[in-house]
Amino acid sequence: MWKYIKWGFRITVLIIVAAFLHYTLPQRDIVRITGTYNRLTEVGANSIFYASPDSGTTTNTVDRRDIRFIEAVYPDGGPMVYRNEDTGWIWPPYFKYDSSNLQAEATNAISPKDKPEWVAVTHYGWRLPIFSIYPNAVKIKAVAGPDVRLIPWVNIVVLVLLGLLVLMLWRMWAQFKERMIEPAMDDLNNTLDAVDARADAARDRARGFWGRLFGRK
Amino acid sequence: MIGILRAWLLGLVVLTAFYWLLKIYFRSTRRERLEKQFEAEAMTGDRDAWVEAQMKDYGRSLKLKLVWLVYILPMIGMALAIYFVNYD
């Protein structure tokens, strides 16, 4: 029972971390851009999947803002829609502030079906129609064709660094435990043992006294 | 604009915490190594005093100075991100 709870907890934490990284780290799609537009968008309960208001395209406190969108299709014909917003300065750490330029590039890259120009769109985030959330496009680069192989260097570097950080924190904790907690526990145990020994001695003395009076030997 | 200040402040706090943790960790591993060395070489005298004497100059060693990279590397990373996202 306890084992299941423990593993359930661990797996849940792992899934949350993986989902968080999957949302935040950049991914690249090879697509053909079919259109760009902006649309007045209500940002409500799904606001954590949009830029924070002070970095968005409006300073209005009512969360209804003009958001730029980029429409695209995958080589297999599936549709994709990106939003194009500045990211702000804390999270996610893309420090993107050239949304207008990106929109101009995207508009420039629009191509018709019979004469496709394929581009790699770097983005983070998820497209979940049910919550009306869109990945945020970060960069657009022309590529030779729909079958180009892209190596995710940024993800490799970031994941390796994160792994090293976790390893370092783990070793720090191990060192702290070995050098600080275990000696303290030893001291405590020694003290407890000493108290225990004194108590035993006292009990023996007491038993000796009472035993002499009432003991049956 | 206030967002930048908030980001810097947050970064400063987090990185300072990590900076001190790293420093404490490296000192601790060095102390442990010295203690083991003392035992291994069967030195005589006061072990703690000897360890303290060996630790005295450790703060000025190259390894402990490299801990400053904790501040420098994220700043380089941020500069790279800004460059590749907005200018490249």
Interface residues (C-beta under 8 A of the other chain):
Chain A: S52 D54 S55 G88 W89 I90 P93 Y94 F95 K96 Y97 D98 N101 V138 K139 M168 R171 M172 Q175 F176 R179
Chain B: I2 G3 I4 R6 A7 L10 L21 L22 Y25 S28 T29 R31 E32 M78 A81 I82 F84 V85 N86 Y87 D88
